[in-house]
Amino acid sequence: METLTRIDFMNLAPGTAVVVNTYDSICDIGVFVSYNKQTEKAVVADCLLKSERNEYSVNVAEYDIAFLFPVDRNSLLKLLQKKM
C-alpha cells in the first residue's frame, strides 16, 4: 500500500477508503472526509459508535499517516483469495 502525502490528501476525494491507525497490530479502514491544513492531518470517519438508545454516530478522527486502500480489481481479488 502507498503512504499518502500532503499533496495526495489535498487531492483526495471525500469518501475514499483509507487505511489508518497503523501504529497498532490491527489497522482500521476508514472513509476520508477532508484534509486539515492547519494540523496537516487527514480527517477520517473511522468507525460507527452505537449509543444506549441504539442510535449510531460516526466517529471522526485526525491521522497523520494513512494509506490508500487498494481498489483495483487484481488487488481486491488477492484479498478475496486470502480469505478463502
N, CA, C and O atoms as CSV, one atom per row, in Angstrom:
chain,resi,resn,atom,element,x,y,z
A,1,MET,N,N,0.842,-1.177,0.000
A,1,MET,CA,C,0.000,0.000,0.000
A,1,MET,C,C,0.888,1.240,0.000
A,1,MET,O,O,2.004,1.229,0.519
A,2,GLU,N,N,0.380,2.271,-0.575
A,2,GLU,CA,C,1.128,3.505,-0.742
A,2,GLU,C,C,0.765,4.523,0.333
A,2,GLU,O,O,-0.411,4.817,0.544
A,3,THR,N,N,1.778,5.062,1.013
A,3,THR,CA,C,1.553,6.106,2.012
A,3,THR,C,C,1.122,7.384,1.310
A,3,THR,O,O,1.722,7.787,0.313
A,4,LEU,N,N,0.097,8.008,1.825
A,4,LEU,CA,C,-0.397,9.243,1.228
A,4,LEU,C,C,0.412,10.439,1.725
A,4,LEU,O,O,0.734,10.531,2.909
A,5,THR,N,N,0.733,11.345,0.818
A,5,THR,CA,C,1.476,12.555,1.147
A,5,THR,C,C,0.505,13.711,1.369
A,5,THR,O,O,-0.701,13.575,1.163
A,6,ARG,N,N,1.042,14.836,1.788
A,6,ARG,CA,C,0.231,16.042,1.988
A,6,ARG,C,C,-0.497,16.411,0.695
A,6,ARG,O,O,-1.682,16.742,0.724
A,7,ILE,N,N,0.196,16.357,-0.423
A,7,ILE,CA,C,-0.414,16.687,-1.716
A,7,ILE,C,C,-1.492,15.672,-2.068
A,7,ILE,O,O,-2.544,16.041,-2.591
A,8,ASP,N,N,-1.240,14.391,-1.784
A,8,ASP,CA,C,-2.256,13.352,-2.028
A,8,ASP,C,C,-3.525,13.659,-1.237
A,8,ASP,O,O,-4.633,13.571,-1.765
A,9,PHE,N,N,-3.349,14.023,0.045
A,9,PHE,CA,C,-4.512,14.331,0.888
A,9,PHE,C,C,-5.317,15.497,0.334
A,9,PHE,O,O,-6.548,15.462,0.341
A,10,MET,N,N,-4.632,16.529,-0.146
A,10,MET,CA,C,-5.337,17.711,-0.660
A,10,MET,C,C,-6.105,17.395,-1.940
A,10,MET,O,O,-7.084,18.071,-2.257
A,11,ASN,N,N,-5.670,16.372,-2.680
A,11,ASN,CA,C,-6.342,16.000,-3.927
A,11,ASN,C,C,-7.270,14.796,-3.782
A,11,ASN,O,O,-7.933,14.408,-4.743
A,12,LEU,N,N,-7.322,14.205,-2.594
A,12,LEU,CA,C,-8.115,13.003,-2.381
A,12,LEU,C,C,-9.601,13.349,-2.286
A,12,LEU,O,O,-9.984,14.303,-1.609
A,13,ALA,N,N,-10.416,12.575,-2.961
A,13,ALA,CA,C,-11.865,12.812,-2.963
A,13,ALA,C,C,-12.478,12.321,-1.653
A,13,ALA,O,O,-12.147,11.233,-1.182
A,14,PRO,N,N,-13.371,13.120,-1.063
A,14,PRO,CA,C,-14.093,12.645,0.117
A,14,PRO,C,C,-14.820,11.346,-0.208
A,14,PRO,O,O,-15.382,11.195,-1.292
A,15,GLY,N,N,-14.805,10.417,0.732
A,15,GLY,CA,C,-15.452,9.123,0.521
A,15,GLY,C,C,-14.478,8.031,0.115
A,15,GLY,O,O,-14.860,6.865,0.012
A,16,THR,N,N,-13.219,8.396,-0.118
A,16,THR,CA,C,-12.210,7.415,-0.498
A,16,THR,C,C,-11.842,6.551,0.705
A,16,THR,O,O,-11.679,7.061,1.813
A,17,ALA,N,N,-11.715,5.263,0.490
A,17,ALA,CA,C,-11.329,4.338,1.564
A,17,ALA,C,C,-9.830,4.463,1.839
A,17,ALA,O,O,-9.011,4.423,0.921
A,18,VAL,N,N,-9.489,4.616,3.124
A,18,VAL,CA,C,-8.087,4.716,3.529
A,18,VAL,C,C,-7.833,3.790,4.715
A,18,VAL,O,O,-8.748,3.460,5.469
A,19,VAL,N,N,-6.582,3.381,4.864
A,19,VAL,CA,C,-6.166,2.557,5.991
A,19,VAL,C,C,-5.501,3.486,7.009
A,19,VAL,O,O,-4.580,4.229,6.671
A,20,VAL,N,N,-5.972,3.437,8.252
A,20,VAL,CA,C,-5.462,4.314,9.307
A,20,VAL,C,C,-5.168,3.503,10.566
A,20,VAL,O,O,-5.338,2.284,10.594
A,21,ASN,N,N,-4.729,4.201,11.594
A,21,ASN,CA,C,-4.402,3.570,12.881
A,21,ASN,C,C,-3.324,2.504,12.680
A,21,ASN,O,O,-3.438,1.376,13.160
A,22,THR,N,N,-2.295,2.892,11.967
A,22,THR,CA,C,-1.253,1.951,11.577
A,22,THR,C,C,-0.225,1.689,12.668
A,22,THR,O,O,0.715,0.924,12.452
A,23,TYR,N,N,-0.382,2.304,13.826
A,23,TYR,CA,C,0.553,2.072,14.924
A,23,TYR,C,C,0.233,0.786,15.679
A,23,TYR,O,O,1.086,0.247,16.383
A,24,ASP,N,N,-0.986,0.299,15.534
A,24,ASP,CA,C,-1.403,-0.935,16.200
A,24,ASP,C,C,-1.136,-2.129,15.283
A,24,ASP,O,O,-0.861,-1.969,14.094
A,25,SER,N,N,-1.223,-3.317,15.857
A,25,SER,CA,C,-1.043,-4.518,15.042
A,25,SER,C,C,-2.258,-4.771,14.152
A,25,SER,O,O,-2.162,-5.505,13.169
A,26,ILE,N,N,-3.403,-4.168,14.490
A,26,ILE,CA,C,-4.602,-4.265,13.665
A,26,ILE,C,C,-4.965,-2.855,13.215
A,26,ILE,O,O,-5.279,-1.995,14.038
A,27,CYS,N,N,-4.919,-2.625,11.920
A,27,CYS,CA,C,-5.224,-1.310,11.357
A,27,CYS,C,C,-6.726,-1.201,11.097
A,27,CYS,O,O,-7.450,-2.196,11.120
A,28,ASP,N,N,-7.174,0.026,10.851
A,28,ASP,CA,C,-8.581,0.286,10.564
A,28,ASP,C,C,-8.739,0.787,9.141
A,28,ASP,O,O,-7.838,1.418,8.589
A,29,ILE,N,N,-9.881,0.503,8.557
A,29,ILE,CA,C,-10.241,1.064,7.262
A,29,ILE,C,C,-11.272,2.145,7.530
A,29,ILE,O,O,-12.299,1.894,8.160
A,30,GLY,N,N,-10.995,3.339,7.053
A,30,GLY,CA,C,-11.890,4.457,7.273
A,30,GLY,C,C,-12.265,5.139,5.979
A,30,GLY,O,O,-11.801,4.762,4.903
A,31,VAL,N,N,-13.106,6.142,6.094
A,31,VAL,CA,C,-13.562,6.917,4.946
A,31,VAL,C,C,-12.981,8.327,5.070
A,31,VAL,O,O,-13.225,9.023,6.056
A,32,PHE,N,N,-12.211,8.738,4.063
A,32,PHE,CA,C,-11.604,10.061,4.061
A,32,PHE,C,C,-12.690,11.126,3.989
A,32,PHE,O,O,-13.588,11.053,3.150
A,33,VAL,N,N,-12.601,12.122,4.882
A,33,VAL,CA,C,-13.578,13.209,4.908
A,33,VAL,C,C,-12.972,14.478,4.306
A,33,VAL,O,O,-13.548,15.084,3.403
A,34,SER,N,N,-11.796,14.872,4.820
A,34,SER,CA,C,-11.139,16.080,4.329
A,34,SER,C,C,-9.702,16.119,4.833
A,34,SER,O,O,-9.250,15.210,5.529
A,35,TYR,N,N,-9.002,17.171,4.476
A,35,TYR,CA,C,-7.628,17.379,4.943
A,35,TYR,C,C,-7.584,18.672,5.732
A,35,TYR,O,O,-7.997,19.719,5.233
A,36,ASN,N,N,-7.084,18.612,6.964
A,36,ASN,CA,C,-6.962,19.783,7.813
A,36,ASN,C,C,-5.602,20.413,7.566
A,36,ASN,O,O,-4.583,19.885,8.011
A,37,LYS,N,N,-5.574,21.539,6.860
A,37,LYS,CA,C,-4.314,22.195,6.510
A,37,LYS,C,C,-3.592,22.757,7.736
A,37,LYS,O,O,-2.366,22.869,7.734
A,38,GLN,N,N,-4.342,23.108,8.779
A,38,GLN,CA,C,-3.725,23.671,9.980
A,38,GLN,C,C,-2.928,22.627,10.749
A,38,GLN,O,O,-1.821,22.904,11.212
A,39,THR,N,N,-3.481,21.446,10.886
A,39,THR,CA,C,-2.793,20.381,11.625
A,39,THR,C,C,-2.009,19.458,10.704
A,39,THR,O,O,-1.225,18.628,11.165
A,40,GLU,N,N,-2.227,19.608,9.386
A,40,GLU,CA,C,-1.616,18.750,8.373
A,40,GLU,C,C,-1.934,17.274,8.608
A,40,GLU,O,O,-1.065,16.406,8.527
A,41,LYS,N,N,-3.208,17.022,8.903
A,41,LYS,CA,C,-3.671,15.655,9.138
A,41,LYS,C,C,-4.931,15.381,8.330
A,41,LYS,O,O,-5.690,16.290,7.992
A,42,ALA,N,N,-5.130,14.101,8.031
A,42,ALA,CA,C,-6.331,13.666,7.325
A,42,ALA,C,C,-7.473,13.514,8.329
A,42,ALA,O,O,-7.293,12.948,9.408
A,43,VAL,N,N,-8.630,14.016,7.969
A,43,VAL,CA,C,-9.836,13.849,8.778
A,43,VAL,C,C,-10.558,12.626,8.220
A,43,VAL,O,O,-10.934,12.600,7.048
A,44,VAL,N,N,-10.750,11.605,9.073
A,44,VAL,CA,C,-11.260,10.315,8.622
A,44,VAL,C,C,-12.390,9.838,9.535
A,44,VAL,O,O,-12.275,9.889,10.760
A,45,ALA,N,N,-13.474,9.379,8.930
A,45,ALA,CA,C,-14.533,8.694,9.681
A,45,ALA,C,C,-14.073,7.254,9.816
A,45,ALA,O,O,-14.058,6.501,8.843
A,46,ASP,N,N,-13.694,6.873,11.046
A,46,ASP,CA,C,-13.033,5.577,11.209
A,46,ASP,C,C,-13.893,4.482,11.830
A,46,ASP,O,O,-13.490,3.319,11.832
A,47,CYS,N,N,-15.059,4.820,12.353
A,47,CYS,CA,C,-15.943,3.767,12.871
A,47,CYS,C,C,-17.313,4.351,13.188
A,47,CYS,O,O,-17.502,5.567,13.184
A,48,LEU,N,N,-18.258,3.467,13.460
A,48,LEU,CA,C,-19.586,3.861,13.914
A,48,LEU,C,C,-19.717,3.473,15.375
A,48,LEU,O,O,-19.312,2.382,15.776
A,49,LEU,N,N,-20.280,4.360,16.159
A,49,LEU,CA,C,-20.467,4.103,17.584
A,49,LEU,C,C,-21.958,3.965,17.875
A,49,LEU,O,O,-22.758,4.801,17.455
A,50,LYS,N,N,-22.325,2.915,18.591
A,50,LYS,CA,C,-23.733,2.678,18.910
A,50,LYS,C,C,-24.013,3.181,20.323
A,50,LYS,O,O,-23.318,2.819,21.272
A,51,SER,N,N,-25.032,4.014,20.448
A,51,SER,CA,C,-25.396,4.560,21.758
A,51,SER,C,C,-26.317,3.593,22.496
A,51,SER,O,O,-26.747,2.581,21.941
A,52,GLU,N,N,-26.608,3.913,23.733
A,52,GLU,CA,C,-27.522,3.093,24.534
A,52,GLU,C,C,-28.933,3.108,23.957
A,52,GLU,O,O,-29.726,2.206,24.229
A,53,ARG,N,N,-29.252,4.133,23.161
A,53,ARG,CA,C,-30.577,4.244,22.540
A,53,ARG,C,C,-30.611,3.588,21.168
A,53,ARG,O,O,-31.534,3.818,20.387
A,54,ASN,N,N,-29.583,2.754,20.871
A,54,ASN,CA,C,-29.481,2.045,19.589
A,54,ASN,C,C,-29.382,2.985,18.390
A,54,ASN,O,O,-29.839,2.649,17.297
A,55,GLU,N,N,-28.789,4.155,18.591
A,55,GLU,CA,C,-28.544,5.084,17.503
A,55,GLU,C,C,-27.053,5.073,17.195
A,55,GLU,O,O,-26.221,4.938,18.093
A,56,TYR,N,N,-26.733,5.215,15.937
A,56,TYR,CA,C,-25.327,5.201,15.524
A,56,TYR,C,C,-24.848,6.613,15.227
A,56,TYR,O,O,-25.568,7.429,14.652
A,57,SER,N,N,-23.630,6.876,15.630
A,57,SER,CA,C,-22.986,8.134,15.265
A,57,SER,C,C,-21.606,7.804,14.702
A,57,SER,O,O,-21.003,6.784,15.036
A,58,VAL,N,N,-21.135,8.685,13.850
A,58,VAL,CA,C,-19.854,8.465,13.188
A,58,VAL,C,C,-18.735,9.050,14.042
A,58,VAL,O,O,-18.813,10.199,14.475
A,59,ASN,N,N,-17.701,8.258,14.281
A,59,ASN,CA,C,-16.518,8.759,14.967
A,59,ASN,C,C,-15.579,9.339,13.907
A,59,ASN,O,O,-15.240,8.666,12.933
A,60,VAL,N,N,-15.169,10.573,14.101
A,60,VAL,CA,C,-14.267,11.244,13.174
A,60,VAL,C,C,-12.991,11.574,13.920
A,60,VAL,O,O,-13.033,12.144,15.010
A,61,ALA,N,N,-11.854,11.217,13.337
A,61,ALA,CA,C,-10.555,11.466,13.964
A,61,ALA,C,C,-9.576,11.968,12.915
A,61,ALA,O,O,-9.808,11.853,11.712
A,62,GLU,N,N,-8.469,12.531,13.405
A,62,GLU,CA,C,-7.422,13.002,12.502
A,62,GLU,C,C,-6.233,12.054,12.565
A,62,GLU,O,O,-5.873,11.554,13.630
A,63,TYR,N,N,-5.629,11.816,11.405
A,63,TYR,CA,C,-4.481,10.915,11.305
A,63,TYR,C,C,-3.384,11.581,10.491
A,63,TYR,O,O,-3.647,12.210,9.466
A,64,ASP,N,N,-2.149,11.434,10.962
A,64,ASP,CA,C,-1.033,11.987,10.199
A,64,ASP,C,C,-0.484,10.992,9.182
A,64,ASP,O,O,0.209,11.382,8.243
A,65,ILE,N,N,-0.786,9.725,9.362
A,65,ILE,CA,C,-0.356,8.698,8.419
A,65,ILE,C,C,-1.576,7.910,7.955
A,65,ILE,O,O,-2.393,7.467,8.761
A,66,ALA,N,N,-1.679,7.748,6.653
A,66,ALA,CA,C,-2.765,6.958,6.081
A,66,ALA,C,C,-2.280,6.350,4.771
A,66,ALA,O,O,-1.371,6.862,4.118
A,67,PHE,N,N,-2.908,5.257,4.416
A,67,PHE,CA,C,-2.591,4.570,3.175
A,67,PHE,C,C,-3.856,4.477,2.345
A,67,PHE,O,O,-4.958,4.363,2.883
A,68,LEU,N,N,-3.693,4.525,1.050
A,68,LEU,CA,C,-4.823,4.362,0.151
A,68,LEU,C,C,-5.206,2.888,0.121
A,68,LEU,O,O,-4.358,2.032,-0.130
A,69,PHE,N,N,-6.466,2.591,0.374
A,69,PHE,CA,C,-6.937,1.209,0.327
A,69,PHE,C,C,-6.996,0.775,-1.131
A,69,PHE,O,O,-7.539,1.497,-1.968
A,70,PRO,N,N,-6.442,-0.402,-1.451
A,70,PRO,CA,C,-6.431,-0.839,-2.858
A,70,PRO,C,C,-7.841,-1.096,-3.372
A,70,PRO,O,O,-8.643,-1.769,-2.724
A,71,VAL,N,N,-8.125,-0.549,-4.544
A,71,VAL,CA,C,-9.455,-0.739,-5.122
A,71,VAL,C,C,-9.409,-1.312,-6.533
A,71,VAL,O,O,-10.450,-1.567,-7.137
A,72,ASP,N,N,-8.194,-1.516,-7.061
A,72,ASP,CA,C,-8.142,-2.103,-8.397
A,72,ASP,C,C,-8.549,-3.571,-8.321
A,72,ASP,O,O,-8.414,-4.216,-7.281
A,73,ARG,N,N,-9.038,-4.074,-9.418
A,73,ARG,CA,C,-9.625,-5.425,-9.474
A,73,ARG,C,C,-8.665,-6.508,-8.988
A,73,ARG,O,O,-9.058,-7.368,-8.199
A,74,ASN,N,N,-7.404,-6.479,-9.449
A,74,ASN,CA,C,-6.445,-7.523,-9.089
A,74,ASN,C,C,-6.142,-7.536,-7.591
A,74,ASN,O,O,-6.048,-8.602,-6.982
A,75,SER,N,N,-5.990,-6.359,-7.005
A,75,SER,CA,C,-5.718,-6.289,-5.568
A,75,SER,C,C,-6.893,-6.809,-4.748
A,75,SER,O,O,-6.703,-7.503,-3.749
A,76,LEU,N,N,-8.097,-6.473,-5.173
A,76,LEU,CA,C,-9.282,-6.949,-4.452
A,76,LEU,C,C,-9.453,-8.455,-4.600
A,76,LEU,O,O,-9.876,-9.126,-3.659
A,77,LEU,N,N,-9.131,-8.985,-5.761
A,77,LEU,CA,C,-9.202,-10.437,-5.951
A,77,LEU,C,C,-8.189,-11.145,-5.051
A,77,LEU,O,O,-8.481,-12.212,-4.510
A,78,LYS,N,N,-7.004,-10.562,-4.888
A,78,LYS,CA,C,-5.998,-11.151,-4.000
A,78,LYS,C,C,-6.490,-11.156,-2.561
A,78,LYS,O,O,-6.276,-12.127,-1.834
A,79,LEU,N,N,-7.146,-10.080,-2.145
A,79,LEU,CA,C,-7.700,-10.042,-0.789
A,79,LEU,C,C,-8.769,-11.111,-0.604
A,79,LEU,O,O,-8.830,-11.763,0.438
A,80,LEU,N,N,-9.602,-11.286,-1.609
A,80,LEU,CA,C,-10.662,-12.294,-1.555
A,80,LEU,C,C,-10.076,-13.696,-1.488
A,80,LEU,O,O,-10.576,-14.544,-0.749
A,81,GLN,N,N,-9.022,-13.945,-2.252
A,81,GLN,CA,C,-8.390,-15.268,-2.250
A,81,GLN,C,C,-7.735,-15.583,-0.913
A,81,GLN,O,O,-7.707,-16.743,-0.502
A,82,LYS,N,N,-7.210,-14.574,-0.227
A,82,LYS,CA,C,-6.609,-14.801,1.085
A,82,LYS,C,C,-7.660,-15.240,2.090
A,82,LYS,O,O,-7.373,-16.017,3.001
A,83,LYS,N,N,-8.875,-14.741,1.924
A,83,LYS,CA,C,-9.973,-15.066,2.840
A,83,LYS,C,C,-10.430,-16.504,2.666
A,83,LYS,O,O,-10.849,-17.139,3.634
A,84,MET,N,N,-10.358,-17.029,1.446
A,84,MET,CA,C,-10.897,-18.358,1.157
A,84,MET,C,C,-9.900,-19.399,1.452
A,84,MET,O,O,-10.175,-20.585,1.269
